[in-house]
Amino acid sequence: MSDHSEPLGYRLVTGPDDADFCARVSGLLNQGYRLHGSPALAFNGERVIAAQALVLPNFARPEPAEGSPR
C-alpha cells in the first residue's frame, strides 16, 4: 500500500464490509472528501467486500516542476 503525503483528488476504498471499512470512509469524509456514487458490494464466498469512491472537491493537481515530464 502506498503512502501519499499529499491528498489525492480521487480515492477508491475497498475491503471487508466491517467497522474498519466504515472508519476508513468516515476518516476521509472528515478530511473533506465527498462520496462519489453509490457503494458497490460483492461476496467473495466468505464475506461481503465493499467499495466506495470518494472525491476531494475543488482538487487542483499541482503543476509539474519546470523541465519535468508531464
Secondary structure, DSSP 8 states (H G I E B T S, - for coil): ----SS--SEEEEEEESSHHHHHHHHHHHHTT-EE-S--EEEE-SSSEEEEEEEE-TT-------TTS--
